[in-house]
Amino acid sequence: MIQKPITPGLHGLIDYSFAAALISVPKLLDCDKQTVFLYRIIGAQVFIYSAVTKQPMGIIPLLSMKAHQKIDLGNLLALALFSSYRGVRSNPKALLFNFGMVALGLTTVLFTKWHSTKP
């Protein structure tokens, strides 16, 4: 069995960075206002559920890592589908950013030790 190198604490740090990128990068890529707004909503959601997950970087530990994993998978599916949105599809830089974020998120999910729930 493969050893998963991403601990819950590291996953939390990655999530906060992921949220920061979703909130800030689309504006730098000259996305339209609606696209920037939608990315900021997704980024805020990632920040909030990361902050309430039972993990070392959690602020208010309420959500289990297993529940967090399910939310991550749903968000990644939504983010993947977001590449068909006009505001992303029509901007090559935004499309590459979106694919990169999906790839980063999927890699993080696949390599996280989900069984550890110690805060």
C-alpha positions in Angstrom: 0.0 0.0 0.0 1.2 3.5 -0.9 2.3 5.7 2.0 0.2 8.9 1.9 2.6 11.9 2.7 0.0 14.6 3.3 -1.0 14.8 7.0 -4.2 16.5 8.1 -2.2 19.5 9.2 -0.5 19.8 5.9 -3.8 19.3 4.1 -5.1 22.3 6.2 -2.3 24.5 5.1 -2.8 23.5 1.5 -6.5 24.2 1.7 -5.8 27.7 3.1 -3.4 28.4 0.2 -5.9 26.9 -2.2 -8.6 29.2 -0.9 -6.2 32.2 -1.2 -5.4 31.4 -4.8 -9.1 31.0 -5.7 -9.9 34.3 -4.1 -6.9 36.3 -5.6 -5.6 34.8 -8.8 -8.7 35.2 -11.1 -8.6 39.0 -10.8 -4.9 38.9 -11.8 -5.8 36.8 -14.8 -8.2 39.6 -16.0 -11.3 37.4 -15.5 -14.6 39.2 -15.8 -16.3 40.4 -12.6 -18.8 37.6 -12.5 -16.0 34.9 -12.9 -13.9 36.6 -10.2 -17.0 36.7 -7.9 -17.7 33.0 -8.4 -14.1 32.0 -7.7 -14.2 34.1 -4.6 -17.3 32.3 -3.4 -15.6 28.9 -3.9 -12.5 30.2 -2.2 -14.4 31.5 0.8 -16.3 28.2 1.1 -13.0 26.2 1.1 -11.6 28.5 3.7 -14.7 28.2 5.9 -15.0 24.4 5.9 -11.2 24.1 6.4 -11.4 26.3 9.4 -14.1 24.2 11.0 -12.5 20.8 10.3 -10.9 18.8 13.1 -7.3 19.1 12.0 -4.2 20.9 13.4 -4.9 24.0 11.3 -8.6 24.1 12.2 -9.9 27.1 14.0 -13.2 25.7 15.3 -12.9 21.9 15.1 -16.4 20.7 14.3 -16.2 18.8 11.0 -14.5 15.3 10.7 -11.8 14.7 8.2 -14.0 12.2 6.5 -16.8 14.8 6.0 -14.1 17.2 4.8 -13.0 14.7 2.3 -16.5 14.4 0.9 -16.8 18.1 0.6 -13.4 18.3 -1.1 -14.6 15.8 -3.7 -17.8 17.7 -4.4 -15.9 21.0 -4.7 -13.4 19.5 -7.1 -16.3 18.1 -9.3 -17.9 21.6 -9.3 -14.5 23.2 -10.1 -14.0 20.8 -12.9 -17.4 21.6 -14.3 -16.6 25.3 -13.9 -14.2 25.0 -16.8 -17.3 24.9 -19.1 -18.5 28.3 -17.7 -18.2 31.0 -20.4 -16.1 33.3 -18.2 -13.5 30.6 -17.7 -13.8 28.9 -21.1 -13.2 32.1 -23.0 -10.1 33.1 -21.1 -7.1 30.7 -21.8 -5.3 31.8 -18.7 -8.4 31.2 -16.5 -8.9 27.8 -18.1 -5.3 26.8 -17.4 -5.7 28.1 -13.8 -8.9 26.2 -13.4 -7.4 22.9 -14.7 -4.3 23.5 -12.5 -6.5 24.0 -9.4 -8.5 20.8 -10.1 -5.2 18.9 -10.6 -3.7 20.3 -7.4 -6.9 19.6 -5.4 -7.2 16.0 -6.7 -3.6 15.3 -5.9 -4.0 16.7 -2.4 -7.2 14.5 -1.9 -5.5 11.4 -3.2 -2.4 11.8 -1.1 -4.0 12.8 2.3 -4.0 10.6 5.3 -7.7 10.9 6.0 -7.9 8.5 8.9 -6.0 10.7 11.3 -8.3 13.1 13.1 -6.2 14.4 15.9 -6.4 18.3 16.1 
